[in-house]
């Protein structure tokens, strides 16, 4: 028989937050956790946040769109075109 070895389950947390870099170029984080004291591994991804530009009004595409006034049987026309292949 094999002996069962209990697994150590570690709690990994994923945080997403907006930080602020000071005038000296330092980023300071103060994040409360529920972890016991000890070493932790950190993975830090720094992605500059672009200032959000003022939203412009949505473009009106009505001048680019049109309508087809179809006269006839659309299914029959599709079959005719397919038969040409």
Protein Blocks (a to p, Z undefined) as FASTA:
>chain_A
ZZdddddddddddddddddddfkopacdddddfbdedddddddddddddddddddddddf
klmgccdddedjfklmmmmmmmmZZ
